[in-house]
Amino acid sequence: MLLITCPHCGPRPELEFTYGGEAHVARPADPSALDDRDWSEFLFVRNNPKGVFAERWNHAHGCQRWFNALRDTHSDAFVTTYPAGAPRPESTAEDVR
Amino acid sequence: MRRFNLGNLLSEALRGHEGWGRQWRSPEPKPRYDVIVVGGGGHGLGTAHYLAKEHGITNVAVLEKGWIGGGNTGRNTTIIRSNYLYDESAHLYEHAVKLWEGLSQDLNYNVMYSQRGVMMLAHNVHDVQIFKRHVYANRLNGVDNEWLTPEEAQAYCPPLSIDPRARYPVMGAALQRRGGTARHDAVAWGYARAADSRGVDIIQNCEVTGFARDPATGAVTGVETTKGFIGAGRVGVVAAGHTSVIMERAGVRMPLQSFPLQALVSEPVKPVFPCVVMSNAVHAYISQSDKGELVIGAGTDQYVSYSQQGGLQITTHTLDAICEIFPRFSRMRMLRNWGGIVDVTPDRSPIIGKTPVPGLFVNCGWGTGGFKATPGSAHVFAHTLATGEPHPINSPFSLDRFRTGRLIDEAAAAAVAH
Protein backbone atom coordinates (compact mmCIF):
# COMPACT_ATOMS: atom_id res chain seq x y z
CA MET A 1 0.00 0.00 0.00
CA LEU A 2 1.27 3.46 -0.85
CA LEU A 3 2.02 6.01 1.82
CA ILE A 4 0.72 9.28 0.42
CA THR A 5 1.56 12.67 1.82
CA CYS A 6 -1.53 14.84 1.62
CA PRO A 7 -0.31 18.46 1.36
CA HIS A 8 -2.94 19.41 3.96
CA CYS A 9 -2.91 16.43 6.38
CA GLY A 10 0.51 14.80 6.06
CA PRO A 11 1.36 11.15 5.39
CA ARG A 12 -1.63 8.81 5.32
CA PRO A 13 -2.22 5.27 3.99
CA GLU A 14 -3.48 4.85 0.44
CA LEU A 15 -6.79 3.46 1.76
CA GLU A 16 -7.83 7.03 2.60
CA PHE A 17 -7.41 8.22 -0.98
CA THR A 18 -9.09 7.83 -4.34
CA TYR A 19 -7.28 8.28 -7.59
CA GLY A 20 -8.05 10.91 -10.19
CA GLY A 21 -5.82 10.05 -13.12
CA GLU A 22 -3.51 12.43 -14.94
CA ALA A 23 -3.16 15.96 -13.58
CA HIS A 24 -2.96 19.21 -15.54
CA VAL A 25 -5.31 18.05 -18.32
CA ALA A 26 -7.00 21.32 -19.24
CA ARG A 27 -10.44 21.30 -20.81
CA PRO A 28 -10.25 23.14 -24.15
CA ALA A 29 -11.47 26.70 -23.82
CA ASP A 30 -13.70 26.42 -26.88
CA PRO A 31 -14.64 22.74 -27.37
CA SER A 32 -16.81 23.40 -30.42
CA ALA A 33 -13.80 24.79 -32.24
CA LEU A 34 -12.01 21.42 -32.00
CA ASP A 35 -12.18 18.81 -34.72
CA ASP A 36 -12.96 15.16 -33.83
CA ARG A 37 -9.30 14.24 -33.63
CA ASP A 38 -8.38 16.91 -31.11
CA TRP A 39 -11.53 16.30 -29.10
CA SER A 40 -10.80 12.56 -28.86
CA GLU A 41 -7.25 13.44 -27.79
CA PHE A 42 -8.66 15.49 -24.94
CA LEU A 43 -11.23 12.86 -23.97
CA PHE A 44 -9.25 9.65 -24.25
CA VAL A 45 -5.51 10.10 -24.73
CA ARG A 46 -3.40 10.42 -21.61
CA ASN A 47 0.27 10.37 -20.83
CA ASN A 48 1.23 6.93 -19.61
CA PRO A 49 4.95 7.24 -18.90
CA LYS A 50 7.24 4.73 -17.30
CA GLY A 51 8.79 7.37 -15.09
CA VAL A 52 7.61 10.54 -13.38
CA PHE A 53 3.88 11.07 -13.78
CA ALA A 54 1.74 13.99 -12.60
CA GLU A 55 -1.49 12.66 -11.15
CA ARG A 56 -4.47 13.72 -9.05
CA TRP A 57 -5.48 12.25 -5.72
CA ASN A 58 -8.47 12.95 -3.51
CA HIS A 59 -8.12 12.57 0.25
CA ALA A 60 -11.61 11.07 0.36
CA HIS A 61 -11.46 9.77 3.95
CA GLY A 62 -9.63 12.80 5.28
CA CYS A 63 -9.82 16.43 4.30
CA GLN A 64 -11.63 15.46 1.07
CA ARG A 65 -9.51 17.87 -0.90
CA TRP A 66 -8.01 17.17 -4.32
CA PHE A 67 -4.28 17.60 -4.75
CA ASN A 68 -1.60 16.64 -7.25
CA ALA A 69 1.41 14.37 -6.97
CA LEU A 70 4.51 13.52 -8.93
CA ARG A 71 5.22 9.81 -8.70
CA ASP A 72 7.66 7.53 -10.45
CA THR A 73 5.47 4.84 -12.04
CA HIS A 74 8.44 2.47 -12.27
CA SER A 75 9.12 2.35 -8.53
CA ASP A 76 5.83 3.88 -7.24
CA ALA A 77 7.95 6.29 -5.17
CA PHE A 78 6.44 9.75 -4.72
CA VAL A 79 8.62 12.66 -5.77
CA THR A 80 6.39 15.28 -4.21
CA THR A 81 2.77 16.25 -3.63
CA TYR A 82 1.39 19.76 -4.11
CA PRO A 83 -1.94 21.55 -3.90
CA ALA A 84 -4.32 21.49 -6.84
CA GLY A 85 -3.91 24.61 -8.96
CA ALA A 86 -0.17 24.90 -8.31
CA PRO A 87 2.06 24.48 -11.34
CA ARG A 88 3.85 21.16 -11.83
CA PRO A 89 7.15 21.27 -9.92
CA GLU A 90 10.39 20.59 -11.70
CA SER A 91 11.54 17.01 -11.29
CA THR A 92 14.80 15.38 -12.19
CA ALA A 93 15.87 11.80 -12.47
CA GLU A 94 17.64 12.26 -9.11
CA ASP A 95 14.30 12.82 -7.39
CA VAL A 96 13.09 9.30 -7.97
CA ARG A 97 16.11 7.46 -6.62
CA MET B 1 11.47 -29.93 -34.51
CA ARG B 2 10.63 -33.45 -33.40
CA ARG B 3 6.88 -33.87 -33.31
CA PHE B 4 5.24 -35.17 -30.17
CA ASN B 5 3.55 -38.45 -31.13
CA LEU B 6 3.34 -42.00 -29.84
CA GLY B 7 6.19 -43.29 -32.01
CA ASN B 8 8.61 -40.55 -30.99
CA LEU B 9 7.52 -40.82 -27.36
CA LEU B 10 8.22 -44.57 -27.29
CA SER B 11 11.58 -44.25 -29.03
CA GLU B 12 12.62 -41.45 -26.68
CA ALA B 13 11.47 -43.45 -23.68
CA LEU B 14 13.91 -46.17 -24.69
CA ARG B 15 16.87 -43.79 -24.74
CA GLY B 16 16.17 -41.62 -21.73
CA HIS B 17 14.48 -38.71 -23.54
CA GLU B 18 17.81 -37.32 -24.68
CA GLY B 19 16.89 -36.81 -28.32
CA TRP B 20 14.16 -34.19 -28.15
CA GLY B 21 16.49 -31.26 -28.73
CA ARG B 22 15.70 -27.63 -28.16
CA GLN B 23 12.10 -26.65 -28.80
CA TRP B 24 13.06 -23.45 -30.60
CA ARG B 25 16.28 -21.81 -31.80
CA SER B 26 18.00 -18.74 -30.35
CA PRO B 27 19.10 -17.01 -33.57
CA GLU B 28 20.93 -13.74 -34.02
CA PRO B 29 18.74 -11.21 -35.81
CA LYS B 30 18.92 -11.03 -39.61
CA PRO B 31 19.43 -7.59 -41.23
CA ARG B 32 15.83 -7.47 -42.43
CA TYR B 33 12.49 -9.22 -41.98
CA ASP B 34 9.20 -8.94 -43.84
CA VAL B 35 7.38 -8.59 -40.53
CA ILE B 36 8.68 -7.82 -37.04
CA VAL B 37 6.45 -8.54 -34.06
CA VAL B 38 7.43 -6.54 -30.97
CA GLY B 39 6.55 -8.56 -27.88
CA GLY B 40 7.03 -12.26 -27.21
CA GLY B 41 3.95 -13.05 -25.19
CA GLY B 42 1.17 -15.37 -26.31
CA HIS B 43 -0.41 -12.79 -28.60
CA GLY B 44 2.89 -11.92 -30.31
CA LEU B 45 4.12 -15.49 -30.69
CA GLY B 46 0.68 -16.55 -31.90
CA THR B 47 0.74 -13.75 -34.46
CA ALA B 48 4.03 -15.08 -35.80
CA HIS B 49 2.61 -18.61 -35.91
CA TYR B 50 -0.47 -17.60 -37.91
CA LEU B 51 1.59 -15.35 -40.21
CA ALA B 52 3.67 -18.40 -41.12
CA LYS B 53 0.90 -20.97 -41.15
CA GLU B 54 -2.06 -19.10 -42.63
CA HIS B 55 -0.34 -16.49 -44.78
CA GLY B 56 2.94 -18.17 -45.78
CA ILE B 57 4.99 -15.26 -44.39
CA THR B 58 7.92 -16.94 -42.69
CA ASN B 59 10.56 -14.19 -42.81
CA VAL B 60 9.32 -13.00 -39.43
CA ALA B 61 11.02 -12.06 -36.17
CA VAL B 62 9.51 -11.85 -32.71
CA LEU B 63 11.52 -9.41 -30.57
CA GLU B 64 11.16 -9.86 -26.83
CA LYS B 65 12.71 -7.53 -24.25
CA GLY B 66 12.95 -10.25 -21.60
CA TRP B 67 12.08 -13.89 -22.09
CA ILE B 68 9.06 -15.23 -23.96
CA GLY B 69 5.91 -15.62 -21.91
CA GLY B 70 7.51 -13.73 -19.00
CA GLY B 71 5.00 -10.91 -18.89
CA ASN B 72 1.26 -11.13 -18.54
CA THR B 73 1.11 -14.45 -20.39
CA GLY B 74 2.86 -16.02 -17.41
CA ARG B 75 1.06 -13.96 -14.77
CA ASN B 76 -2.65 -14.23 -15.53
CA THR B 77 -5.26 -16.52 -14.01
CA THR B 78 -5.73 -18.42 -17.32
CA ILE B 79 -9.49 -18.07 -17.53
CA ILE B 80 -11.03 -18.55 -20.97
CA ARG B 81 -14.58 -17.55 -21.89
CA SER B 82 -16.43 -15.69 -24.63
CA ASN B 83 -19.67 -14.58 -22.94
CA TYR B 84 -19.25 -10.89 -23.77
CA LEU B 85 -22.27 -8.67 -24.18
CA TYR B 86 -21.75 -6.77 -27.40
CA ASP B 87 -21.74 -8.35 -30.86
CA GLU B 88 -18.22 -7.18 -31.73
CA SER B 89 -16.73 -8.61 -28.53
CA ALA B 90 -18.72 -11.84 -28.71
CA HIS B 91 -17.44 -12.45 -32.26
CA LEU B 92 -13.85 -11.73 -31.27
CA TYR B 93 -13.74 -13.83 -28.11
CA GLU B 94 -15.80 -16.64 -29.64
CA HIS B 95 -13.33 -16.73 -32.53
CA ALA B 96 -10.67 -17.29 -29.87
CA VAL B 97 -12.60 -20.02 -28.03
CA LYS B 98 -13.12 -21.92 -31.29
CA LEU B 99 -9.37 -21.77 -31.92
CA TRP B 100 -8.65 -22.81 -28.30
CA GLU B 101 -10.72 -25.94 -28.90
CA GLY B 102 -8.32 -27.15 -31.59
CA LEU B 103 -5.14 -25.45 -30.42
CA SER B 104 -3.30 -28.41 -28.91
CA GLN B 105 -3.71 -30.34 -32.19
CA ASP B 106 -2.79 -27.31 -34.29
CA LEU B 107 0.43 -26.70 -32.35
CA ASN B 108 1.25 -30.34 -31.61
CA TYR B 109 1.69 -29.10 -28.04
CA ASN B 110 -0.64 -29.75 -25.13
CA VAL B 111 -1.95 -26.38 -23.95
CA MET B 112 -4.21 -28.24 -21.49
CA TYR B 113 -7.36 -26.38 -22.49
CA SER B 114 -9.85 -27.66 -19.94
CA GLN B 115 -13.49 -26.78 -20.64
CA ARG B 116 -14.54 -27.03 -17.03
CA GLY B 117 -17.08 -24.23 -17.30
CA VAL B 118 -17.02 -20.59 -16.21
CA MET B 119 -19.74 -19.59 -13.78
CA MET B 120 -20.48 -15.93 -13.03
CA LEU B 121 -22.36 -15.31 -9.81
CA ALA B 122 -25.27 -12.89 -9.43
CA HIS B 123 -25.55 -11.39 -5.95
CA ASN B 124 -28.37 -8.90 -6.38
CA VAL B 125 -31.36 -8.13 -8.57
CA HIS B 126 -29.27 -5.98 -10.91
CA ASP B 127 -26.75 -8.78 -11.41
CA VAL B 128 -29.60 -11.16 -12.21
CA GLN B 129 -31.02 -8.79 -14.80
CA ILE B 130 -27.75 -8.03 -16.53
CA PHE B 131 -26.60 -11.66 -16.55
CA LYS B 132 -29.89 -12.81 -18.06
CA ARG B 133 -29.43 -10.13 -20.70
CA HIS B 134 -25.93 -11.51 -21.28
CA VAL B 135 -27.31 -15.03 -21.64
CA TYR B 136 -29.82 -13.96 -24.27
CA ALA B 137 -27.34 -11.75 -26.14
CA ASN B 138 -24.77 -14.54 -26.14
CA ARG B 139 -27.23 -17.09 -27.49
CA LEU B 140 -28.18 -14.75 -30.33
CA ASN B 141 -24.47 -14.64 -31.20
CA GLY B 142 -24.08 -18.41 -31.05
CA VAL B 143 -22.15 -18.28 -27.77
CA ASP B 144 -23.20 -20.87 -25.20
CA ASN B 145 -24.36 -19.42 -21.92
CA GLU B 146 -27.13 -20.52 -19.61
CA TRP B 147 -28.89 -19.32 -16.49
CA LEU B 148 -28.68 -21.41 -13.30
CA THR B 149 -30.73 -21.16 -10.13
CA PRO B 150 -28.73 -21.04 -6.87
CA GLU B 151 -29.38 -24.77 -6.34
CA GLU B 152 -28.22 -25.60 -9.87
CA ALA B 153 -25.16 -23.43 -9.34
CA GLN B 154 -24.27 -25.28 -6.16
CA ALA B 155 -24.84 -28.62 -7.89
CA TYR B 156 -22.35 -27.55 -10.57
CA CYS B 157 -19.90 -26.18 -8.00
CA PRO B 158 -20.40 -27.95 -4.64
CA PRO B 159 -18.05 -25.71 -2.57
CA LEU B 160 -20.31 -22.73 -3.30
CA SER B 161 -22.25 -21.41 -0.32
CA ILE B 162 -25.81 -20.44 -1.28
CA ASP B 163 -26.82 -19.50 2.25
CA PRO B 164 -29.40 -16.71 1.76
CA ARG B 165 -28.07 -14.98 4.92
CA ALA B 166 -24.58 -14.67 3.43
CA ARG B 167 -22.99 -11.28 3.01
CA TYR B 168 -23.02 -11.86 -0.77
CA PRO B 169 -26.04 -14.15 -1.33
CA VAL B 170 -26.04 -16.13 -4.57
CA MET B 171 -29.23 -15.37 -6.48
CA GLY B 172 -28.26 -17.36 -9.54
CA ALA B 173 -25.42 -17.70 -12.00
CA ALA B 174 -24.60 -17.59 -15.68
CA LEU B 175 -22.66 -20.63 -16.85
CA GLN B 176 -20.60 -20.94 -20.02
CA ARG B 177 -19.79 -24.63 -20.18
CA ARG B 178 -17.27 -24.29 -23.02
CA GLY B 179 -15.23 -21.84 -20.97
CA GLY B 180 -12.42 -22.99 -18.71
CA THR B 181 -8.69 -22.69 -18.24
CA ALA B 182 -5.49 -23.48 -20.12
CA ARG B 183 -1.83 -23.82 -19.19
CA HIS B 184 -0.43 -20.34 -19.79
CA ASP B 185 3.25 -21.25 -20.23
CA ALA B 186 2.35 -24.00 -22.68
CA VAL B 187 0.54 -21.45 -24.83
CA ALA B 188 3.67 -19.32 -25.17
CA TRP B 189 5.95 -22.32 -25.62
CA GLY B 190 3.61 -24.09 -28.04
CA TYR B 191 3.27 -21.03 -30.26
CA ALA B 192 7.02 -20.39 -30.09
CA ARG B 193 7.83 -23.94 -31.08
CA ALA B 194 5.30 -24.03 -33.91
CA ALA B 195 6.37 -20.62 -35.28
CA ASP B 196 10.07 -21.49 -35.01
CA SER B 197 9.54 -24.73 -36.91
CA ARG B 198 8.20 -22.68 -39.83
CA GLY B 199 11.25 -20.42 -39.84
CA VAL B 200 10.23 -17.58 -37.52
CA ASP B 201 13.15 -16.12 -35.55
CA ILE B 202 12.39 -15.68 -31.85
CA ILE B 203 14.89 -13.19 -30.45
CA GLN B 204 14.89 -12.78 -26.67
CA ASN B 205 16.68 -10.15 -24.57
CA CYS B 206 16.18 -7.72 -27.43
CA GLU B 207 14.43 -4.48 -26.56
CA VAL B 208 13.09 -2.15 -29.24
CA THR B 209 14.50 1.29 -28.50
CA GLY B 210 13.31 3.22 -31.53
CA PHE B 211 11.77 3.14 -34.98
CA ALA B 212 13.32 4.05 -38.33
CA ARG B 213 11.00 5.99 -40.62
CA ASP B 214 11.09 6.73 -44.32
CA PRO B 215 11.67 10.50 -44.52
CA ALA B 216 9.33 10.90 -47.49
CA THR B 217 6.34 8.75 -46.53
CA GLY B 218 6.81 8.46 -42.79
CA ALA B 219 6.48 4.69 -43.09
CA VAL B 220 8.30 2.42 -40.68
CA THR B 221 11.38 0.85 -42.27
CA GLY B 222 12.80 -0.95 -39.29
CA VAL B 223 13.47 -0.89 -35.59
CA GLU B 224 16.43 0.11 -33.45
CA THR B 225 17.08 -2.52 -30.82
CA THR B 226 19.59 -3.38 -28.12
CA LYS B 227 20.98 -5.84 -30.72
CA GLY B 228 21.30 -3.16 -33.41
CA PHE B 229 19.16 -2.01 -36.31
CA ILE B 230 16.77 -4.51 -37.91
CA GLY B 231 14.93 -3.64 -41.10
CA ALA B 232 11.27 -4.51 -41.51
CA GLY B 233 8.50 -4.28 -44.06
CA ARG B 234 5.82 -4.09 -41.41
CA VAL B 235 5.98 -3.89 -37.62
CA GLY B 236 3.31 -5.12 -35.21
CA VAL B 237 3.51 -3.93 -31.61
CA VAL B 238 2.05 -6.44 -29.14
CA ALA B 239 3.57 -5.14 -25.92
CA ALA B 240 0.66 -5.25 -23.45
CA GLY B 241 1.33 -2.98 -20.45
CA HIS B 242 4.34 -1.34 -22.14
CA THR B 243 2.53 -0.47 -25.38
CA SER B 244 2.43 3.24 -24.52
CA VAL B 245 6.18 3.22 -23.91
CA ILE B 246 6.95 1.52 -27.24
CA MET B 247 4.47 3.57 -29.27
CA GLU B 248 5.86 6.78 -27.78
CA ARG B 249 9.14 5.83 -29.49
CA ALA B 250 7.23 5.89 -32.78
CA GLY B 251 5.66 9.23 -31.89
CA VAL B 252 2.17 7.82 -31.35
CA ARG B 253 0.23 8.61 -28.18
CA MET B 254 -2.20 5.86 -27.23
CA PRO B 255 -5.51 6.00 -25.33
CA LEU B 256 -4.08 3.64 -22.72
CA GLN B 257 -3.31 3.68 -19.03
CA SER B 258 -1.22 0.97 -17.39
CA PHE B 259 -2.30 -0.45 -14.04
CA PRO B 260 -1.06 -3.23 -11.76
CA LEU B 261 -3.27 -6.33 -11.66
CA GLN B 262 -2.61 -8.87 -8.96
CA ALA B 263 -3.19 -12.59 -8.64
CA LEU B 264 -2.27 -15.19 -6.07
CA VAL B 265 -2.18 -18.95 -5.57
CA SER B 266 -2.71 -21.11 -2.53
CA GLU B 267 -0.67 -24.11 -1.51
CA PRO B 268 -1.63 -27.11 -3.66
CA VAL B 269 -4.41 -29.35 -2.39
CA LYS B 270 -6.36 -32.31 -3.74
CA PRO B 271 -9.08 -31.55 -6.32
CA VAL B 272 -11.75 -29.55 -4.49
CA PHE B 273 -12.91 -27.02 -7.03
CA PRO B 274 -14.37 -28.25 -10.33
CA CYS B 275 -14.86 -25.11 -12.40
CA VAL B 276 -14.09 -21.41 -12.66
CA VAL B 277 -16.22 -19.08 -10.55
CA MET B 278 -16.24 -15.33 -10.98
CA SER B 279 -18.04 -12.66 -9.08
CA ASN B 280 -18.10 -9.23 -10.68
CA ALA B 281 -19.82 -7.64 -7.72
CA VAL B 282 -17.12 -8.58 -5.21
CA HIS B 283 -14.08 -8.46 -7.54
CA ALA B 284 -13.04 -12.08 -7.28
CA TYR B 285 -12.42 -15.04 -9.48
CA ILE B 286 -11.14 -18.46 -8.55
CA SER B 287 -10.29 -21.80 -10.08
CA GLN B 288 -8.04 -24.73 -9.20
CA SER B 289 -5.04 -25.50 -11.35
CA ASP B 290 -4.18 -29.04 -12.35
CA LYS B 291 -1.28 -28.79 -9.89
CA GLY B 292 -3.85 -28.26 -7.15
CA GLU B 293 -3.32 -24.62 -6.31
CA LEU B 294 -6.30 -22.35 -6.00
CA VAL B 295 -5.72 -19.57 -8.52
CA ILE B 296 -7.30 -16.32 -7.42
CA GLY B 297 -7.47 -13.00 -9.21
CA ALA B 298 -8.16 -9.55 -7.86
CA GLY B 299 -9.13 -6.22 -9.36
CA THR B 300 -6.59 -3.67 -10.54
CA ASP B 301 -4.94 -1.20 -8.22
CA GLN B 302 -6.25 2.30 -8.71
CA TYR B 303 -3.11 4.10 -9.86
CA VAL B 304 -0.99 4.08 -13.02
CA SER B 305 2.11 1.96 -12.50
CA TYR B 306 4.73 -0.19 -14.19
CA SER B 307 6.05 -1.65 -10.93
CA GLN B 308 4.57 -5.16 -11.42
CA GLN B 309 3.34 -5.11 -7.85
CA GLY B 310 0.30 -3.77 -6.08
CA GLY B 311 -1.11 -3.08 -2.65
CA LEU B 312 -1.85 -5.87 -0.21
CA GLN B 313 -5.25 -4.34 0.57
CA ILE B 314 -6.41 -5.31 -2.94
CA THR B 315 -5.67 -8.99 -2.48
CA THR B 316 -7.01 -8.90 1.07
CA HIS B 317 -10.29 -7.50 -0.21
CA THR B 318 -10.51 -10.31 -2.78
CA LEU B 319 -9.73 -12.99 -0.20
CA ASP B 320 -12.40 -11.57 2.10
CA ALA B 321 -14.93 -12.12 -0.65
CA ILE B 322 -13.60 -15.57 -1.59
CA CYS B 323 -13.87 -16.76 2.02
CA GLU B 324 -17.39 -15.39 2.29
CA ILE B 325 -18.59 -17.23 -0.82
CA PHE B 326 -16.52 -20.37 -0.18
CA PRO B 327 -16.28 -20.71 3.63
CA ARG B 328 -14.23 -23.91 3.34
CA PHE B 329 -11.28 -21.91 1.97
CA SER B 330 -11.05 -19.67 5.03
CA ARG B 331 -8.08 -21.65 6.41
CA MET B 332 -6.23 -22.18 3.12
CA ARG B 333 -2.71 -20.81 3.13
CA MET B 334 -1.66 -18.63 0.24
CA LEU B 335 1.64 -19.55 -1.34
CA ARG B 336 2.55 -16.44 -3.31
CA ASN B 337 1.13 -13.40 -5.02
CA TRP B 338 2.37 -11.22 -7.84
CA GLY B 339 1.40 -8.40 -10.15
CA GLY B 340 1.40 -7.74 -13.86
CA ILE B 341 0.93 -4.50 -15.76
CA VAL B 342 -2.22 -4.29 -17.83
CA ASP B 343 -2.96 -1.67 -20.49
CA VAL B 344 -6.51 -0.43 -20.15
CA THR B 345 -8.48 1.46 -22.82
CA PRO B 346 -11.28 3.94 -22.06
CA ASP B 347 -13.96 1.49 -23.29
CA ARG B 348 -12.24 -1.64 -21.89
CA SER B 349 -12.06 -3.18 -25.37
CA PRO B 350 -8.80 -3.94 -27.17
CA ILE B 351 -7.24 -2.00 -30.03
CA ILE B 352 -6.20 -4.23 -32.94
CA GLY B 353 -5.26 -2.63 -36.23
CA LYS B 354 -3.57 0.23 -38.01
CA THR B 355 -1.88 3.26 -36.49
CA PRO B 356 -1.33 6.73 -38.01
CA VAL B 357 2.17 5.54 -39.00
CA PRO B 358 2.20 3.55 -42.29
CA GLY B 359 3.54 0.04 -41.80
CA LEU B 360 3.10 0.16 -38.02
CA PHE B 361 0.29 -1.89 -36.50
CA VAL B 362 -0.75 -2.36 -32.90
CA ASN B 363 -2.51 -5.02 -30.86
CA CYS B 364 -3.04 -3.78 -27.32
CA GLY B 365 -5.53 -2.60 -24.73
CA TRP B 366 -6.53 -6.08 -23.59
CA GLY B 367 -6.65 -4.73 -20.08
CA THR B 368 -7.32 -7.33 -17.45
CA GLY B 369 -8.48 -10.06 -19.82
CA GLY B 370 -6.19 -10.74 -22.75
CA PHE B 371 -5.21 -14.35 -22.13
CA LYS B 372 -8.58 -15.79 -23.12
CA ALA B 373 -8.34 -14.08 -26.50
CA THR B 374 -4.78 -15.17 -27.32
CA PRO B 375 -5.47 -17.39 -30.37
CA GLY B 376 -8.21 -15.18 -31.79
CA SER B 377 -6.24 -11.99 -31.25
CA ALA B 378 -3.14 -13.52 -32.82
CA HIS B 379 -5.14 -14.91 -35.75
CA VAL B 380 -6.83 -11.65 -36.73
CA PHE B 381 -3.68 -9.60 -36.07
CA ALA B 382 -1.70 -11.91 -38.38
CA HIS B 383 -4.34 -11.25 -41.04
CA THR B 384 -4.00 -7.51 -40.44
CA LEU B 385 -0.20 -7.64 -40.72
CA ALA B 386 -0.26 -9.90 -43.78
CA THR B 387 -2.83 -7.95 -45.81
CA GLY B 388 -2.40 -4.47 -44.37
CA GLU B 389 -6.12 -4.37 -43.63
CA PRO B 390 -8.07 -5.60 -40.59
CA HIS B 391 -9.95 -8.89 -40.58
CA PRO B 392 -13.75 -8.36 -40.40
CA ILE B 393 -13.62 -9.55 -36.77
CA ASN B 394 -11.11 -6.92 -35.63
CA SER B 395 -12.15 -4.04 -37.88
CA PRO B 396 -14.48 -2.60 -35.17
CA PHE B 397 -11.52 -2.61 -32.73
CA SER B 398 -9.65 0.14 -34.57
CA LEU B 399 -7.66 2.91 -32.92
CA ASP B 400 -9.87 5.25 -34.94
CA ARG B 401 -12.98 4.37 -32.94
CA PHE B 402 -12.02 6.90 -30.29
CA ARG B 403 -12.30 9.59 -32.95
CA THR B 404 -15.46 8.32 -34.62
CA GLY B 405 -17.17 7.55 -31.33
CA ARG B 406 -17.96 3.94 -32.23
CA LEU B 407 -16.77 2.68 -28.85
CA ILE B 408 -17.33 -0.91 -27.77
CA ASP B 409 -18.16 -0.17 -24.19
CA GLU B 410 -17.51 -3.38 -22.28
CA ALA B 411 -16.58 -1.35 -19.19
CA ALA B 412 -19.79 -2.16 -17.38
CA ALA B 413 -19.92 -5.66 -18.76
CA ALA B 414 -16.36 -6.74 -18.15
CA ALA B 415 -14.30 -4.14 -16.32
CA VAL B 416 -13.53 -6.32 -13.35
CA ALA B 417 -14.24 -9.88 -14.15
CA HIS B 418 -11.93 -10.89 -16.92
Chai-1 contact restraints between the chains, C-beta under 6 A:
chainA,res_idxA,chainB,res_idxB,connection_type,confidence,min_distance_angstrom,max_distance_angstrom,comment,restraint_id
A,M1,B,G311,contact,1.0,0.0,6.0,A-B,restraint_1
A,M1,B,Q313,contact,1.0,0.0,6.0,A-B,restraint_2
A,Y19,B,Q302,contact,1.0,0.0,6.0,A-B,restraint_3
A,Y19,B,Y303,contact,1.0,0.0,6.0,A-B,restraint_4
A,D36,B,R403,contact,1.0,0.0,6.0,A-B,restraint_5
A,R37,B,R403,contact,1.0,0.0,6.0,A-B,restraint_6
A,S40,B,F402,contact,1.0,0.0,6.0,A-B,restraint_7
A,S40,B,R403,contact,1.0,0.0,6.0,A-B,restraint_8
A,F44,B,P255,contact,1.0,0.0,6.0,A-B,restraint_9
A,F44,B,P346,contact,1.0,0.0,6.0,A-B,restraint_10
A,F44,B,F402,contact,1.0,0.0,6.0,A-B,restraint_11
A,V45,B,R253,contact,1.0,0.0,6.0,A-B,restraint_12
A,V45,B,P255,contact,1.0,0.0,6.0,A-B,restraint_13
A,R46,B,Q257,contact,1.0,0.0,6.0,A-B,restraint_14
A,N48,B,S244,contact,1.0,0.0,6.0,A-B,restraint_15
A,N48,B,L256,contact,1.0,0.0,6.0,A-B,restraint_16
A,N48,B,Q257,contact,1.0,0.0,6.0,A-B,restraint_17
A,N48,B,S258,contact,1.0,0.0,6.0,A-B,restraint_18
A,K50,B,V245,contact,1.0,0.0,6.0,A-B,restraint_19
A,K50,B,Y306,contact,1.0,0.0,6.0,A-B,restraint_20
A,F53,B,V304,contact,1.0,0.0,6.0,A-B,restraint_21
A,T73,B,V304,contact,1.0,0.0,6.0,A-B,restraint_22
A,T73,B,S305,contact,1.0,0.0,6.0,A-B,restraint_23
A,T73,B,Y306,contact,1.0,0.0,6.0,A-B,restraint_24
A,H74,B,Y306,contact,1.0,0.0,6.0,A-B,restraint_25
A,D76,B,S305,contact,1.0,0.0,6.0,A-B,restraint_26
A,D76,B,S307,contact,1.0,0.0,6.0,A-B,restraint_27
